[in-house]
Structure formats: structure tokens, C-alpha cells
Amino acid sequence: MTPDDEARERQRALDLLRTAFPDYRIVYGGGRWAAAAAGDPPTVWFAETPASLCGQLFTAQLRGGGTITPVRPVERDSQCAR
């Protein structure tokens, strides 16, 4: 994988995480992923991979009673309804 490929993959992961969890500020830097929730003091999560951060935020949403935003709308195959 080239550095350009890695940068594109990282940007796609950021975009997906930010879409799925709009209530969090999500960043990547220094080889680590981080997310912060509003609050005083803010709750902060750190992870080595975007998948790990996703899992942590998903769990936080479940425990906090929040909702998870769909990344894309569910498409239904019209043939399945027959």
C-alpha cells in the first residue's frame, strides 16, 4: 500500500466515523485515533485503529441511550417484497 493509498483510506475512515457519530469530534494524529464528546470535562476516547474507535463509540452510544446514524440508507430489493 502506498502512502497515498493509506491517506485515502484514513480519510475515508474519518468520513465514515464522522457520519456515523455526528455528536463526536473525531480526529487522527500521530498514529492514533481520538474522539471527544461535548461536556465539562469532555469524555475522550483513544484508539489505535478506526475499527476500535468505532466500537468504543458504538458502546458509548448504547450505554448513553443515544442513537447510531446510518452510514447510508437501507436499500430494499423490490423482488424481496413479492
C-alpha positions as CSV (number, residue, x, y, z in Angstrom):
1,M,0.0,0.0,0.0
2,T,1.4,3.4,-1.0
3,P,1.4,6.4,1.3
4,D,-1.3,7.9,-1.0
5,D,-3.5,4.8,-0.6
6,E,-3.1,5.0,3.2
7,A,-4.0,8.7,3.2
8,R,-7.2,8.0,1.2
9,E,-8.1,5.0,3.4
10,R,-7.6,7.1,6.5
11,Q,-9.7,10.0,5.1
12,R,-12.5,7.5,4.2
13,A,-12.4,6.1,7.7
14,L,-12.7,9.6,9.1
15,D,-15.6,10.5,6.9
16,L,-17.5,7.3,7.8
17,L,-16.9,7.7,11.5
18,R,-17.9,11.4,11.4
19,T,-21.1,10.4,9.5
20,A,-22.0,7.6,11.9
21,F,-21.2,9.5,15.1
22,P,-22.0,13.2,14.3
23,D,-22.1,14.2,18.0
24,Y,-18.4,13.5,18.5
25,R,-15.3,15.4,17.3
26,I,-13.2,12.7,15.6
27,V,-9.6,13.2,14.6
28,Y,-6.5,11.3,13.6
29,G,-3.0,12.3,14.5
30,G,0.3,10.9,15.5
31,G,-0.8,7.4,14.5
32,R,-3.8,7.4,16.9
33,W,-7.5,8.0,16.5
34,A,-9.4,10.1,19.0
35,A,-13.0,11.2,19.6
36,A,-14.3,13.7,22.1
37,A,-17.9,14.2,23.3
38,A,-19.3,17.5,24.5
39,G,-19.2,18.0,28.2
40,D,-17.4,19.6,31.0
41,P,-15.0,17.9,31.1
42,P,-15.4,16.2,27.8
43,T,-15.3,12.5,27.5
44,V,-12.4,11.4,25.3
45,W,-11.7,8.0,23.6
46,F,-8.4,6.9,22.0
47,A,-7.7,4.0,19.7
48,E,-5.0,2.5,17.5
49,T,-7.4,1.8,14.6
50,P,-10.6,3.3,13.3
51,A,-12.5,0.0,13.9
52,S,-11.5,0.1,17.6
53,L,-12.7,3.7,17.9
54,C,-15.9,2.8,16.2
55,G,-16.5,0.0,18.7
56,Q,-15.9,2.3,21.6
57,L,-18.2,5.0,20.3
58,F,-20.9,2.4,19.5
59,T,-20.7,1.1,23.0
60,A,-20.8,4.6,24.5
61,Q,-23.9,5.4,22.4
62,L,-25.6,2.2,23.6
63,R,-24.8,2.9,27.3
64,G,-25.8,6.6,26.9
65,G,-29.2,5.8,25.3
66,G,-28.2,7.6,22.1
67,T,-28.8,6.6,18.5
68,I,-26.4,5.5,15.8
69,T,-26.8,7.3,12.5
70,P,-27.0,5.0,9.5
71,V,-23.9,5.5,7.2
72,R,-26.1,5.1,4.1
73,P,-29.9,4.5,3.7
74,V,-31.1,0.9,3.6
75,E,-31.9,-0.2,0.1
76,R,-34.6,-2.8,-0.3
77,D,-34.7,-5.1,-3.2
78,S,-38.2,-4.8,-4.7
79,Q,-38.1,-8.6,-5.5
80,C,-37.9,-9.5,-1.8
81,A,-41.3,-8.0,-1.1
82,R,-43.1,-10.3,-3.5
